[in-house]
């Protein structure tokens, strides 16, 4: 019976390690997904900032072009 207990314990350890590995991989995937969402959010904010900056400056360029054309 001791041999059977050892085999069961080894199988339990292997299963436990497999579960731990799966949990680690799923947690890592979650981190990667979160990092990707943060990155996308940062890029969208940068694009909005550039667009707003251009919208602010364009009237100045138009006024300058109109003035030079006169």
C-alpha positions as CSV (number, residue, x, y, z in Angstrom):
1,X,0.0,0.0,0.0
2,X,2.9,2.4,0.6
3,X,3.8,2.1,-3.1
4,X,0.3,2.9,-4.1
5,X,0.3,6.0,-1.9
6,X,3.6,7.1,-3.4
7,X,2.3,6.8,-6.9
8,X,-0.9,8.6,-6.1
9,X,1.2,11.4,-4.4
10,X,3.4,11.7,-7.4
11,X,0.4,11.9,-9.7
12,X,-1.1,14.5,-7.4
13,X,2.1,16.5,-7.5
14,X,2.2,16.3,-11.3
15,X,-1.5,17.4,-11.5
16,X,-0.8,20.2,-9.0
17,X,2.2,21.4,-11.1
18,X,0.1,21.2,-14.3
19,X,-2.6,23.3,-12.6
20,X,0.0,25.8,-11.3
21,X,1.5,26.0,-14.8
22,X,-2.0,26.6,-16.4
23,X,-2.8,29.2,-13.8
24,X,0.6,31.0,-14.4
25,X,0.0,30.9,-18.1
26,X,-3.5,32.3,-17.8
27,X,-2.3,35.0,-15.5
28,X,0.5,35.9,-17.9
29,X,-2.1,36.1,-20.7
30,X,-4.2,38.4,-18.6
31,X,-1.3,40.7,-18.0
32,X,-0.4,40.7,-21.7
33,X,-4.0,41.6,-22.5
34,X,-4.1,44.3,-19.9
35,X,-0.7,45.7,-21.2
36,X,-2.1,45.6,-24.7
37,X,-5.2,47.5,-23.7
38,X,-3.1,50.1,-21.9
39,X,-0.8,50.5,-24.9
40,X,-3.8,50.9,-27.2
41,X,-5.3,53.5,-24.9
42,X,-2.0,55.4,-24.8
43,X,-1.8,55.4,-28.6
44,X,-5.4,56.7,-28.9
45,X,-4.6,59.5,-26.4
46,X,-1.5,60.4,-28.4
47,X,-3.5,60.5,-31.7
48,X,-6.2,62.7,-30.0
49,X,-3.5,65.0,-28.7
50,X,-1.9,65.4,-32.1
51,X,-5.3,65.9,-33.8
52,X,-6.3,68.5,-31.3
53,X,-2.9,70.3,-31.7
54,X,-3.3,70.3,-35.5
55,X,-6.8,71.6,-35.2
56,X,-5.6,74.4,-32.9
57,X,-2.7,75.4,-35.3
58,X,-4.4,75.1,-38.7
59,X,-6.3,78.4,-38.4
60,X,-3.0,80.1,-37.7
61,X,-1.5,78.6,-40.9
62,X,-4.5,79.5,-42.9
63,X,-4.4,83.1,-41.7
64,X,-0.7,83.2,-42.5
65,X,-1.2,81.8,-46.0
66,X,-4.1,84.3,-46.6
67,X,-1.9,87.2,-45.4
68,X,1.0,86.1,-47.6
69,X,-1.3,85.7,-50.6
70,X,-2.5,89.3,-50.3
